[in-house]
Amino acid sequence: MNWTAVATIYKAEMARFWRTFLQSFISPVLSTSLYFVVFGSAIGSRIQEVDGVEYGAFIVPGLVMLSVITQSISNASFGIYFPKFIGNIYEILSAPINFLEVVAGFVGAAATKSLFIGTVILCTASLFVDLSVQHPLAMVAFLVLTCLSFSLMGFIIGIWAGNFEQLQLVPLLVVTPLVFLGGSFYSISMLPPVWQTITLFNPVVYLVSGFRWAFFGQADVPVLLSLCAIGGFTLACVGVIWWIFKTGWRIRA
Amino acid sequence: MAAILSIRDLRKTYDGGFQALKGVSLEIEEGEILALLGPNGAGKTTLISTICGITTATSGVVSVGGFDNVGQFRQARALIGLVPQEITLEPFTKVLDTVTFSRGLFGKPADPALVEEVLRKLSLWEKRDSRIMDLSGGMKRRVLIAKALAHEPRILFLDEPTAGVDVELRKDMWEIVWELKADGVTIILTTHYIEEAEAIADRVGVITGGELLLVEEKEQLMARMGQKQLEVQLTAPVEVIPAALAQHNLQIVNGGDALLYTYDTRAERTGITTLLNDVAEAGLVLADVQTRESSLEDIFVGLVSAGAASEDAA
């Protein structure tokens, strides 16, 4: 492994984050606060409890997931798409580094950013509701794995995208609906039976459920299944990226 | 001198079926400046991209300093610095940061003193804290060169370093190239400016239609292909070439005011003395004589059009 190169890419990507630190920091804090005002207070005051958890607290894991997933995808896809768009990807392609090192640098930085944002949201949330974490280790594991796997997915989107519209397309048309319908704001036991079955095809359900289990000790689906789902998704993304670099798809003529 | 870069039968066919390289073989010696001359779309950039690993070759072997550029890509690429044709720089980064980045990307430990030296050499040190977007086009090109030099490459590729650059800056670029050569860096540059190849190259390769037509010492090429012309200006115009001068294959130019004599610089006897004697004997009075040498450009146009003609015939 060429660790110097990995660290160089990582630092350059993080530098972009610090340059826009204020907006990176303020926008998740603001949007989380808005969710709490609207869902937690205005609507939540009319919903007492879901599965024995106060509604305001119940939505926290889903909210964190929502932000972490969208941030991971947008950070990582932009990170690799930008050099492609500007043209300075030539430098990465002609450097003495392999695909693992490129991915480690870009995805590592993107995951770090979203991990940071996830933490900021958790802190903001704890200002609004009483949060207890029953399985802190599992909580961290789910958070880190989610950051990592969706940053990998974002990396793939960034390589696939041929223009800025396409860069927005997958997050907008696929990821946002999946996250919103993935039980971020409700328990799937609240759905009619048919939809409960259909919803199980949504991978985000497993993430939100596992993450929520780490907080409140209860889940829509078995925790082990959640872990397998996120682990499998991560491996699938690594596989796709390996194939991309092997064939040069969309990056190397 | 040993070959630092060896290319054997390199072929590249793009997905669309376009054959950009049709079996290029080339040996480049350490420390030389090789100019690859060719019209737009000749395959110059594809050749460079394939050597550097940006494009995957369809077939053929490239060895850089003895390392295969695919199997031993780490060692091979570490020796190469690439300056691309287009200005491809992140607009918001600072000069010092982007050059430092390039060094790190190649796995070299940080070396601020070396980066400073590179920046000073390229007159960029004063601009080290400027953002790329605040630099002039010429400065941006220098930054690209600085980035390529930051990891101390032994071979530097310059892909059309002076395309769209004003005369002043072009001269500066040439100076930089000479200095690098003095430092022992092997330089391969592509250009479609003949005078550039003529001015700075040790050897010239002519590439067109994905084929390397020839690679030769610049002087040899010019001597081999070069013809000199002698223009004999007359005090009184002639309409036909006098019979006494028939053996010299003269042309009437300037509406009869001058006769043009073409001769070979390699020949033992240029025939000028005989010609001038014959001119005097034919009763013509000389007003002036002038000689001119064919430039690399004439040679190049001749080669490329010959190449195109043989392709049409095939």
Interface residues (C-beta under 8 A of the other chain):
Chain A: N2 T4 A5 A7 T8 I9 K11 A12 A15 R16 R19 F82 P83 I86 G87 N88 Y90 E91 I92 L93 S94 A95 P96 I97 G248 R252 A253
Chain B: Y14 D15 S49 C52 G53 I54 T55 T56 F73 R74 Q75 A76 R77 A78 I80 L82 P84 E86 T88 L89 E90 P91 F92 T93 D97 F101 S102 G104 L105 F106 G107 K108 P109 K147
